[in-house]
Amino acid sequence: MSDPRQVIVVDAANVIGAKADGWWRDRAGAARRLLAGIAEWTTRLPESTEVAVVLEGAAKAAVDGTEPSAPRMTVILAERSGDDKIVDVVGTSEHERITVVTADRELRRRVTVLGADTAGPAWLRHELE
């Protein structure tokens, strides 16, 4: 029996902001470090699992052609609201299981209504260790 197709959608701004490590001085650098950790993590996930990382604002500068990448990791740049982009991704996903990583209560409510599960930034940070 094969694993169900799953996508983990990461609210990068929320995950980055959950740890006071000076991210506000270099948002693009913080996003690049998160992408590097997620790229490495995807190698330990089942092949049926994909990860979509949503970047917004100044963190989008992390995508400059030198950013970390992985075969099952997609980086999505939000033109406006990262939360709205995440809701769009969840609403159009054809995956059997969707998990959104965020601590944002309103975003959790919005994606849960669409059938997604949620996990907090601490869960992802633990997974990346």
VOGU-3710 file (C-alpha; in Angstrom, 3 decimals, decimal comma):
1> msdprqvivv> 0,000/0,000/0,000  1,481/3,369/-0,986  1,568/6,508/1,099  -1,105/9,096/0,254  0,068/12,067/-1,774  0,731/14,836/0,703  1,782/18,459/0,490  3,130/20,468/3,391  2,581/24,194/2,835  4,937/26,368/4,877
11> daanvigaka> 4,052/29,905/5,952  7,708/30,965/5,813  7,180/34,374/7,428  5,445/32,770/10,376  8,041/30,028/10,810  10,953/32,457/10,491  9,333/34,907/12,913  8,742/32,215/15,532  12,398/32,249/16,571  14,074/35,452/17,741
21> dgwwrdraga> 17,416/34,901/16,026  17,849/38,295/14,371  15,853/37,409/11,261  14,515/40,978/11,052  17,977/42,282/10,149  18,207/40,038/7,073  14,861/38,635/5,976  16,221/37,219/2,720  19,064/35,493/4,575  16,628/34,040/7,103
31> arrllagiae> 14,441/32,765/4,247  17,490/31,254/2,523  18,450/29,419/5,746  14,891/28,093/6,094  14,901/26,937/2,461  18,229/25,152/3,017  16,835/23,329/6,042  13,656/22,344/4,219  15,595/21,204/1,129  17,653/18,860/3,306
41> wttrlpeste> 14,541/17,694/5,191  12,767/16,683/1,970  15,410/13,971/1,496  14,054/12,264/4,635  10,383/12,512/3,685  8,413/9,837/1,831  8,556/10,273/-1,936  4,800/10,919/-1,903  5,342/14,123/0,127  5,991/17,516/-1,415
51> vavvlegaak> 6,736/20,793/0,346  5,570/24,221/-0,821  7,203/27,222/0,862  5,388/30,549/0,543  7,570/33,668/0,732  6,277/37,207/0,965  7,670/40,709/1,325  11,416/41,204/1,750  11,964/37,445/2,133  11,237/37,026/-1,591
61> aavdgtepsa> 14,730/38,414/-2,254  16,010/34,991/-1,152  14,967/33,728/-4,583  17,809/35,034/-6,705  18,973/31,938/-8,559  21,318/30,815/-5,792  18,669/29,705/-3,303  18,644/26,127/-2,030  16,379/23,786/-3,960  15,187/20,190/-3,828
71> prmtvilaer> 13,237/17,988/-6,247  10,057/17,935/-4,122  10,271/21,502/-2,777  8,517/24,366/-4,495  9,029/28,004/-3,565  5,995/30,203/-4,151  6,308/33,991/-4,150  3,230/35,801/-2,896  2,521/38,956/-4,851  0,550/40,425/-1,984
81> sgddkivdvv> -0,588/38,571/1,119  1,246/35,378/1,957  -1,831/34,150/3,834  -4,060/34,655/0,783  -1,534/32,798/-1,393  -1,487/29,885/1,081  -5,289/29,706/0,996  -5,111/29,684/-2,826  -2,548/26,859/-2,767  -4,692/24,808/-0,389
91> gtseheritv> -7,870/25,503/-2,353  -6,371/24,344/-5,651  -4,277/21,420/-4,402  -5,056/17,956/-5,728  -3,098/16,238/-2,940  -4,898/13,761/-0,695  -3,445/15,309/2,467  -2,563/18,954/3,015  -0,813/20,295/6,095  -0,224/24,012/6,578
101> vtadrelrrr> 2,578/25,030/8,922  1,661/28,278/10,663  0,795/29,692/14,080  -1,550/32,289/12,586  -4,989/31,524/14,062  -6,963/33,161/11,271  -4,975/31,365/8,581  -5,454/28,073/10,439  -9,201/28,690/10,439  -9,242/29,536/6,732
111> vtvlgadtag> -7,343/26,421/5,628  -9,101/24,055/8,024  -12,401/25,011/6,395  -10,847/23,833/3,107  -9,929/20,460/4,617  -6,278/21,040/5,499  -4,574/20,008/8,715  -2,296/22,450/10,512  0,942/22,272/12,464  2,832/24,970/14,309
121> pawlrhele> 6,283/26,376/13,557  7,759/24,452/16,519  6,783/21,175/14,815  8,647/22,147/11,649  11,692/23,463/13,511  11,858/20,136/15,381  11,622/18,240/12,082  14,456/20,318/10,620  16,836/19,488/13,495
//
